[in-house]
């Protein structure tokens, strides 16, 4: 069997699915998760007024997800404004 043959179910090749950009994103996400789960001690975090005690991994994970959502929103918003400019 050839590695270049298209998958019968989707019609895509591995080279089409695993682009360099996606591989880099997966490696960075894996490194972020390793960093997050290696930091397990309890920390105190001040949230404007209340002070919360939580595991450091949870605070890092919350920050990571918030940053990821902000990046996705910025990319979506940029694509949306470019589409409007073309009209």
C-alpha positions in Angstrom: 0.0 0.0 0.0 1.2 3.5 -0.8 1.4 6.2 1.9 0.2 8.7 -0.8 -3.1 6.9 -1.5 -6.2 8.8 -0.5 -8.3 7.6 2.4 -11.4 6.0 1.0 -13.7 7.4 3.7 -12.6 11.1 3.6 -10.7 11.4 0.3 -7.8 13.1 2.2 -4.1 12.1 2.5 -2.1 12.2 5.7 0.0 15.0 4.2 -3.2 17.1 3.8 -4.3 16.5 7.4 -1.0 16.8 9.2 0.2 20.2 7.9 3.3 21.8 9.5 1.1 24.4 11.2 -1.1 21.7 12.8 1.9 19.7 14.0 3.4 22.9 15.6 0.1 23.7 17.2 -0.2 20.1 18.6 3.4 20.2 19.9 2.8 23.5 21.6 -0.4 22.4 23.2 1.2 19.2 24.4 4.1 21.2 26.0 1.6 23.6 27.6 -0.3 20.7 29.1 2.9 19.1 30.4 3.9 22.4 32.0 0.4 22.8 33.5 0.2 19.3 35.0 3.8 19.4 36.4 2.8 22.4 38.6 0.5 20.8 41.2 1.1 22.8 44.4 -1.6 25.0 45.9 -1.4 28.7 45.3 -3.3 31.8 46.5 -4.7 33.9 43.7 -6.3 37.3 44.2 -9.3 37.9 41.9 -9.9 41.7 42.2 -11.5 41.3 45.7 -11.7 37.7 46.8 -8.6 35.6 47.4 -8.8 32.0 46.1 -6.7 29.0 47.0 -6.4 26.5 44.1 -3.9 24.1 42.5 -1.5 25.9 40.3 -2.3 23.5 37.4 -6.0 24.7 37.5 -5.0 28.3 37.4 -2.6 27.7 34.5 -5.2 25.6 32.7 -7.9 28.3 33.1 -5.4 30.9 31.8 -4.4 28.7 28.8 -8.1 28.1 27.8 -8.9 31.8 28.2 -5.9 32.7 25.9 -6.9 30.0 23.4 -10.5 31.3 23.3 -9.2 34.9 22.8 -6.9 33.8 20.0 -9.7 31.9 18.3 -12.1 34.9 18.6 -9.5 37.2 17.2 -8.9 34.9 14.2 -12.6 34.5 13.6 -13.2 38.3 13.9 -10.3 39.0 11.5 -11.7 36.6 8.9 -15.1 38.1 9.3 -14.0 41.6 8.8 -11.9 40.7 5.7 -15.0 39.1 4.2 -17.0 42.2 4.8 -14.3 44.4 3.2 -14.5 42.3 0.0 -18.2 43.0 -0.4 
